[in-house]
Amino acid sequence: MAMNYSTAAELHGVTKRYGDVCALRAIDLAIERGKITALLGPNGAGKTTAVRILLGLVSPNSGTATVFGADPRLTSTRARIGAMLQVSKVPETLRVREHIEVFRSYYPTPMPYPAVIAAAGLDGLDKRLFGTLSGGQRQRVLFALALCGNPDLLMLDEPTVGLDVESRRGLWDAIRRLADEGRAVLLTTHYLDEADALAHRVVVIARGEIVAEGTPSEIKSRVVRRRVRCVTALSLDEVRMIAAGASLRRDGAVTEVLTTKAEDLVRALLVRDPTLAGLDVTGGGLEDAFLALTREESDAVAVSSVEYAVTKAVA
C-alpha cells in the first residue's frame, strides 16, 4: 500500500480488548500533518486506548497502527512524537529549566530552549522549583516537555486543565502555530469549545467505535435542534406548553429552548408575549452535537441489548 505523505499517524481496522472488555472495535483513524484533530468521547469511550496504541505503549489485538509509516514502538518513531498526558508525573524538586534541559537531552535534534520557553509561556518561571508552581503553571511545563524533542506529531491530552482564561488562549495560539508549521496534532479534551475553536477535524468515539467525523461545522450540522434564547414574561410552564418535547431552561431572566421547530416557537412566543425581548436563534453547538451523537449510540446499544434478551427468551 502506498504511503500517504499527508498522514502522520494512522489506525487501520484496530481492535483492542482488555479481557472481556472491547475498548476499540475495528476503528480507522488518520491524523494529518499540519492539522489539529480532536478526538472526543465520553469517559470509557476508547480515546485513551487509541492514544496509547499510537504511542506504542500497547499493541492492538488486530489491525495496524503506523506513525510516519513505521511501527510506533520503534525508538526512531518515538523520537518524532511529543506527548502531554494527564498521568504525567515529574519530580517536584527540580527547577523548570532543569526539567526542560533533561528532556531536550533525550532527543537528537531538540527544539531550541528559548523556543520551548516561548511556546509554553514560561518566561520568568524557568528558575522556579516545579513543586512551587500552581496547577496551571505545571500544565504549561508539561506542555513544554512535550515540545522538547521538536516533534512532528504532538499528542495533547486535556492540555488546558487548570489554566486561567488568558493562559488557555495563549496555549491555543501556541498549538495553532505548531500546526501551521506542518506538525500533526491530536487533541483530546472535555472542553468542547476548545475543540470547536482549535480543530480542523473532529472525531467522535463512543463505546469503542467512531460514530462521527468531519469538520466542527459538519459535526454541528448533524444537530437538527436549534437554540432559541429570549426574555419573556411567560412562565416556564407556559413556554413548555408551546414547545412540547423541547429542552428548556431558565438562567436568570433568559429562557433558553432547544427545539426542532424554532420558527413555530418564535411565532407562538411573539403572539403570546408582546413584551418579548432579546430574541436570539442559533444553530446547535458542538456540545449539542456531541451529546446527541453519544446519546444515539447509547440508545442503539440499549435497544440492541433488549432485542438480544428478547431473542434469547423466545429461543
N, C-alpha and C positions, 0 to 999 in steps of 0.2 A: 504493500500500500504506500503510495507516495505521501511524503510528509507535507503537511500544510504549514508553511512557514509563518502564517499569521497566528497560528495556535501555539501558545506557550505550554499548556498542560491539558491533558485530556483523560477522562474516564470513559471507557467504551464497554458497555454491557456489564458493568461491575455489580456484583452481588457480594455482600458481606454478612455473615451470620456470626452471632455470639451464642453458641449453644442453640437453644430453640428460638432465639430472637433473631429475626431478619432485619438488620439495620439498614441495608441498601438492597434494592430489588432491581437488578439489571439496568442501572441508570447510565445514561450518556450525558457527559458534561464536558464542555470545552471552555477554556479560559484563554481569551485572545490577548495578544500583545497590544499595548497602547490603549487598553480598555479596562474599565473598572467593572467587575462582575460581582453583583451582590447575591449571595446565597442566603435565602430567607426560609424560615420554617419554625414551627413551634418546638419547644423542648422535646428531645427524643425523636425528632424527625429524621435524623441521619446526617445532619450538617457536619458535626464533629468527626464522624467516621469518614466522610468524604475528604475532609481536610487532612486527617491523619494518613489516609491512603496516599494522597498526593504528596505528603511529606515523607513518604517511605517508612512511616512508623509502624504501620500494619499492612498486611497483604490481603487482597480480595480473595474470596473463595473461588470466584470465577470472573472472567472479564480481564481487561488490561488497563493499567494506569501508566501513562507516559508523561514526562516533563522534558520539554525540548527534545522530544523524540527518543528519550532514553529512560531507563529504569530509575524511578525516583529514589531508590535505595542506594544508588551509586554515589560515592563521595564527590565525584566530579559534578554530578547533578545537584546534589545538596548545596554545593558551594555557590550555586546560582539562585538559591532560594533564601528569602528572608521571611521570618515568621514572628508574629506577635500573638501569643496565645494567652488565654486567661489563666492558665495553670502556671505561667512563667514565675519562677522564683529566682531571685538573685541575692547575694549576700548584702546585708544592710550595713556592714562595717567598711565597705569600700566607697570611695568617692565616685561621683558620676564620671569624672574623667577617666579614672582607673577602670571602671566597667567598660567604657567605650573603647579604650585602648586595648584592653584584653580581648574583647570581641573582634576588633579590627585585626588583631594578630592572627586570628584563625583563618583568614582568607588571603588568597594570593594577590588579589587586586582590590583592596578595601576602598570604601568611599573615603575621601579626604576628611580628616577630623573636623575642620571648620564647616564643611558641607553637612555633616551629620548633626552638629550642634544647631546650625541654622534651620535645617528641615524640621527638627523636633522642637524648636522653640526653647532651647535650653540655655540661651545666653545668660550668663551670670550665675548659673546653677552648677557648673561643672566642678567646682571645688567643694560642693556640699556632700556630706555623707548620705548615701541612699536612704538610710534609716531615719533621717531627719526630714525627708521630703513629705509633702502632702500626697494624698491619693492621686490627684490629678497630675502632679509633677512626676510621680512614679510611672504613671501611664506614658508620659512623654519620654521617659528614659527607656521604657520597654520598646517604644516605637523607634527610638534611636538605635537600640541594639539590633532591631530587625533590619535596619538600613546599613549596618556596619560593613557587610560584605558586598555593598554596591549591587544588590540583587536585580536580576532580570524578572523574577517572579516574586511578588510580595503577598503574603497571606496575613490578613489582619482579622483577628477575632475580637469583636467588641472593642475597637481601638479607642473610643472616646468615653468609655465609662469613667465617671468621676471627674470629668473636665467641666469647667465653667463654660458659659456660652462663648466668650471671646476665644478661649483656648481651643474649644471644639471647632469653631470656624477656622482658626489658624491651622489646625490639623487637617481639616477638609481641603484647604488650599494646598497644603503640602502633598496630600495624596493625589490631588488633581495634577500637580506639577510632575509627579513621578510617572503618572500615566501618560502625560503629554510628552515625556522623554522617551516613550516607547516601552515602558515596563508594563507587565501584566499585573493586575491587582485583583485578588479575590478577597472580598469583604463579607464577613458575617456580622450581623448586627440585629439587635432587637429594636433599635431606633428606626422606625420605618421612614421617618422624614429624612434621616441620614441616607438611607438607600435611595430615596427619591431624588435627593439633591446631588448625589455623587455618581450613581451607577449609570453606565451606558446600557447595561443589560441586567435584568433581574431574573433569577431562577428561584422558583418557589418549590420547596420539597416538603412532603408530608408522608409520614409512615414509610419512609424509605424510597418513595417514588417521586419523580418530578411531575408536578401537577400543572405547572405553567411556566413559560419563559418568554422573554421578549423585552423590549424597552419599557421603562416605567410607564410611559404613555399607553403602550399596548396592553400592559397588565391592568392598568386602571380602566381601560376601555371595556374590560370584561365585566365591570360592575354596572348593572343596569339601574341601580338606585342612584338618585341624586340627593344632594343635601340642601334643604330649604331652611334658612335662618331668618328670623324676624322678631320684632317686638309687637306683641299682640295683647289686646285686652281680654281675649278669650282665655278661659281656663284650660289647663292641660287636658282635662276630660273632654271639653268641647272640641279641642283640636283632634283628640284621639277619635272622636266620633266621625269627624270629617275625613281623617286619614286612616281609615280602617286598615289594619295589617301593617302599618308603618312603624318604624322605630322612632320613639320620641324621647326628648329630654329637655329640661329647662335649666339654664345656667344663668342665675340672676334674673334679669329682665328678658333675656334672649331665649326664645323657643327654637329648638333645632329638630328637624324631622328628616329622616332618611326614607325616601319613598320612590316607587317606580312610576308614580303618577304626579310628578311635580307640577305640571301645568294645571291639572284639575284641582290640586290642593291650593295653588296660588289663587286661582279664580274663586274658589269657595271662601278662602280667607278674606279676600277683598270684598266680597258680597256681605259677609257676616260681621266684618270689623272695619268700619270706615277710618279708624284711627291707626290702622296697620302701618308700621314704620320699619326702617332698617332691613328691608327685604333683600335677601341675597340668595341666589340659586347657583350652586356649583355642582360639577360632576363629582363622583365618588373619588376619594383619595386612595393612595397606595395601601393605607391601613384597612380601608373598607374592602379593597380587592383581596388583600391577604387574608382577612377574616373570612370572607366569602369563599375563597378557594380552599382554605384549610378546613372550613366547616363542611363544604361539599364533600371533601374527601372523607371526613369522619362519618358523615351521614351515609355515604356509599358503603363504607366498611361495616357500619351498623346494620344496614339493610342486608348486605351480603351475609353477615353472621346470622341474622334472623332466618334468611332463606335457607341457609345451610342447616340450621337447627330444625326447621320445619321439614326439610327433605329427609333428615335423619329420622325424625319422629314417624313420618309416613312410611319410610322403609322398614 
